[in-house]
C-alpha cells in the first residue's frame, strides 16, 4: 500500500508521488517572531514534524525547510512596546521558539531561512513579475495584479468578486495605501519605507518586502521552483498560500507544490486559539504553570500525544478534560516504553541499551501501523497499535511487580517492547529511562496496598458497601483488582 495525502488543492486524497524517487522537498511556513508560541503553533509543528518522521521511517530522504518571518509590522510594533529593535525582538522570540519546541521533541528543520537574509532573491522575484506584467510600482510600493492571474483562488476555492477588498494583506481596513492600487484586491510585494522603520535599497526605492513574497523567494532559493509538499496551518490557505501560488507560478510558469497540506486549528473554550484574539495559552505557560484536572503538571509528551490523537486536518478543542485524558493515555504508553528498562534483566534480556536501534520483527503490529498512517497520516489510528502493545506490557509488568508468575515468552515480550519503542519513536513519543524512579500520577503503590488492606477487613466483616466503595475508587484510578479465594487480593495498573 502506498501513502495517500489529502491535497487541499484538489480537496481529495491522492497517491503520494515525489518529483524525484524517494526524495521529498518539504516546506513549512514558520512563525512571525514577535511573541511566544502558543498551543496552536505547537499543534502545527508537532504535526509536520511527525509527518517528516513518518516519511523518513518509510524510506524517504526528506529535505525539510521552515522559515522565520523576521520583518513584519507586528515585530515593529513589539519592538516599540519593548523599547527594542526589530532585530533584537526577532532574535529573542526565535530563541524562545527553539526552547519551546525542543521541549515538545520537535526536531530541527534542515534549514531556517530568514526573510531579511533573502532580500536580493525577493527583489529578483518581484522584478520577474514586473517584467511579465504581473506587478506594478506606485510611489515606491509594488503590487501584484491579482486579476491578471486566471488561476487565482484555485487553492482556497474563492472567487475575487466574493472577497473583501484588501483581504490579501496585513493592513487596517481604512489603509490609505488602498487608494494606490489599480484594483482593491491587489496585494503588496514591496512596501515603501516609512519614517523610523528598517529598510533596504531597491529598484523602487527604499523599502521592505511584503509578507507573501518572502516565502515564494525562500522556497525558490532553498528548494527550487517546484517542491513536493507545502504545509502550514489552515488559517494560511487564504490569503498567504493563495498569494504564494500566484506569485511563484506566474513567475515560473510551473506548479509551486504538488501537495498542499494544512492542519486544523486548536480551539479554547470553543473559539479559535489566536494571539490576535487574545485567546491563547503559550507552550511555556502550559508546561510550566498549568495543571490538569488531577492537579498534575503537564508532561511535554502529553502535549504531543494530545495533538496526535486528533485527525490533523480537523479542529480540536483544548480543555482540562482533554489534556487530563491525554496525560492518562501518555502514562499508559510511558509504562510500556519503560517496561524493558525495568524488567528486561529480570526476564533475561541482553544488550538492553542497543534495543532502540534494532528493527522490529513484530510484523503484524508494524504492518497495521503502516496501513493506518499511510492513509493521510492517520496518527490517531496508529496510536491504537501503540496502546495495545503498551497495555500488554504494562499488564505483564504488574504481574512481575507483585511476584506473580507470568507466562508470556520473554523473547516475544522483548520483541513487543522493541516494536513499541520503534513505533512510538516514529511519532516522536520518547521516554528517558531515568524517569523510572519518578512517581507516576494517581495513587502510589503504598496507598493502593492500604486501601486493599482496608477492603480485606471490610470483606471479612461482610461490610460489602465499604468493600464495593473501595473497589470502585480503585477502578476509577485504573487499578484492576483480582480477588482469589483464601488469599489476599492482587492488583495491577490497567
QUIGIMO-V508443 format. One record per residue. N is the residue number from 1. RES is the residue in one letter. SS is DSSP state (A for helix, B for strand, O for the rest). Layout:
N,RES,SS
N,RES,SS
This chain:
1,X,O
2,X,O
3,X,O
4,X,B
5,X,B
6,X,B
7,X,B
8,X,O
9,X,O
10,X,O
11,X,O
12,X,B
13,X,B
14,X,B
15,X,B
16,X,O
17,X,O
18,X,O
19,X,O
20,X,B
21,X,O
22,X,O
23,X,B
24,X,B
25,X,B
26,X,B
27,X,B
28,X,B
29,X,O
30,X,O
31,X,O
32,X,B
33,X,O
34,X,O
35,X,O
36,X,O
37,X,O
38,X,B
39,X,A
40,X,A
41,X,A
42,X,A
43,X,A
44,X,A
45,X,A
46,X,A
47,X,A
48,X,A
49,X,A
50,X,A
51,X,A
52,X,A
53,X,A
54,X,A
55,X,A
56,X,A
57,X,A
58,X,O
59,X,O
60,X,O
61,X,B
62,X,B
63,X,B
64,X,B
65,X,B
66,X,B
67,X,O
68,X,B
69,X,B
70,X,O
71,X,O
72,X,O
73,X,A
74,X,A
75,X,A
76,X,A
77,X,A
78,X,A
79,X,A
80,X,A
81,X,A
82,X,O
83,X,O
84,X,O
85,X,O
86,X,A
87,X,A
88,X,A
89,X,A
90,X,A
91,X,A
92,X,A
93,X,A
94,X,A
95,X,A
96,X,A
97,X,A
98,X,A
99,X,A
100,X,A
101,X,A
102,X,A
103,X,A
104,X,O
105,X,O
106,X,O
107,X,O
108,X,O
109,X,O
110,X,O
111,X,B
112,X,O
113,X,O
114,X,B
115,X,A
116,X,A
117,X,A
118,X,O
119,X,A
120,X,A
121,X,A
122,X,A
123,X,A
124,X,A
125,X,A
126,X,A
127,X,A
128,X,A
129,X,A
130,X,A
131,X,A
132,X,O
133,X,O
134,X,O
135,X,B
136,X,B
137,X,B
138,X,B
139,X,O
140,X,O
141,X,B
142,X,B
143,X,B
144,X,B
145,X,O
146,X,A
147,X,A
148,X,A
149,X,O
150,X,O
151,X,O
152,X,O
153,X,O
154,X,O
155,X,O
156,X,O
157,X,O
158,X,O
159,X,O
160,X,A
161,X,A
162,X,A
163,X,O
164,X,O
165,X,O
166,X,O
167,X,O
168,X,O
169,X,O
170,X,O
171,X,O
172,X,O
173,X,O
174,X,O
175,X,O
176,X,A
177,X,A
178,X,A
179,X,A
180,X,A
181,X,O
182,X,O
183,X,O
184,X,O
185,X,O
186,X,O
187,X,B
188,X,B
189,X,B
190,X,B
191,X,B
192,X,B
193,X,O
194,X,O
195,X,O
196,X,O
197,X,O
198,X,O
199,X,O
200,X,B
201,X,O
202,X,O
203,X,O
204,X,O
205,X,O
206,X,O
207,X,B
208,X,B
209,X,B
210,X,O
211,X,A
212,X,A
213,X,A
214,X,A
215,X,A
216,X,A
217,X,A
218,X,A
219,X,A
220,X,A
221,X,A
222,X,A
223,X,O
224,X,O
225,X,O
226,X,O
227,X,B
228,X,B
229,X,B
230,X,B
231,X,B
232,X,B
233,X,B
234,X,A
235,X,A
236,X,A
237,X,A
238,X,A
239,X,A
240,X,A
241,X,A
242,X,A
243,X,A
244,X,A
245,X,A
246,X,A
247,X,A
248,X,A
249,X,A
250,X,A
251,X,A
252,X,A
253,X,O
254,X,O
255,X,O
256,X,O
257,X,B
258,X,B
259,X,B
260,X,B
261,X,B
262,X,B
263,X,B
264,X,O
265,X,O
266,X,B
267,X,B
268,X,B
269,X,O
270,X,O
271,X,B
272,X,B
273,X,O
274,X,B
275,X,O
276,X,O
277,X,O
278,X,O
279,X,B
280,X,O
281,X,O
282,X,B
283,X,A
284,X,A
285,X,A
286,X,A
287,X,A
288,X,A
289,X,O
290,X,O
291,X,B
292,X,O
293,X,O
294,X,O
295,X,O
296,X,O
297,X,B
298,X,O
299,X,O
300,X,A
301,X,A
302,X,A
303,X,A
304,X,A
305,X,A
306,X,A
307,X,A
308,X,A
309,X,O
310,X,O
311,X,O
312,X,O
313,X,O
314,X,O
315,X,O
316,X,B
317,X,B
318,X,B
319,X,O
320,X,A
321,X,A
322,X,A
323,X,A
324,X,A
325,X,A
326,X,A
327,X,A
328,X,A
329,X,A
330,X,A
331,X,A
332,X,A
333,X,A
334,X,A
335,X,A
336,X,A
337,X,A
338,X,A
339,X,A
340,X,A
341,X,A
342,X,A
343,X,A
344,X,O
345,X,O
346,X,O
347,X,O
348,X,O
349,X,O
350,X,O
351,X,O
352,X,A
353,X,A
354,X,A
355,X,A
356,X,A
357,X,A
358,X,O
359,X,O
360,X,O
361,X,O
362,X,O
363,X,A
364,X,A
365,X,A
366,X,A
367,X,A
368,X,A
369,X,A
370,X,A
371,X,A
372,X,A
373,X,A
374,X,A
375,X,B
376,X,O
377,X,O
378,X,O
379,X,A
380,X,A
381,X,A
382,X,A
383,X,A
384,X,A
385,X,A
386,X,A
387,X,A
388,X,A
389,X,A
390,X,A
391,X,A
392,X,A
393,X,A
394,X,A
395,X,A
396,X,A
397,X,A
398,X,A
399,X,A
400,X,A
401,X,A
402,X,O
403,X,O
404,X,O
405,X,O
406,X,O
407,X,O
408,X,O
409,X,O
410,X,A
411,X,A
412,X,A
413,X,A
414,X,A
415,X,A
416,X,A
417,X,A
418,X,A
419,X,A
420,X,A
421,X,A
422,X,A
423,X,A
424,X,A
425,X,A
426,X,A
427,X,O
428,X,O
429,X,O
430,X,O
431,X,O
432,X,O
433,X,A
434,X,A
435,X,A
436,X,A
437,X,A
438,X,O
439,X,O
440,X,O
441,X,O
442,X,O
443,X,O
444,X,O
445,X,A
446,X,A
447,X,A
448,X,A
449,X,A
450,X,A
451,X,A
452,X,A
453,X,A
454,X,A
455,X,A
456,X,A
457,X,A
458,X,A
459,X,A
460,X,A
461,X,O
462,X,O
463,X,O
464,X,A
465,X,A
466,X,A
467,X,A
468,X,A
469,X,A
470,X,A
471,X,A
472,X,A
473,X,A
474,X,A
475,X,A
476,X,A
477,X,O
478,X,O
479,X,B
480,X,B
481,X,B
482,X,B
483,X,B
484,X,B
485,X,O
486,X,O
487,X,B
488,X,B
489,X,B
490,X,B
491,X,B
492,X,B
493,X,B
494,X,O
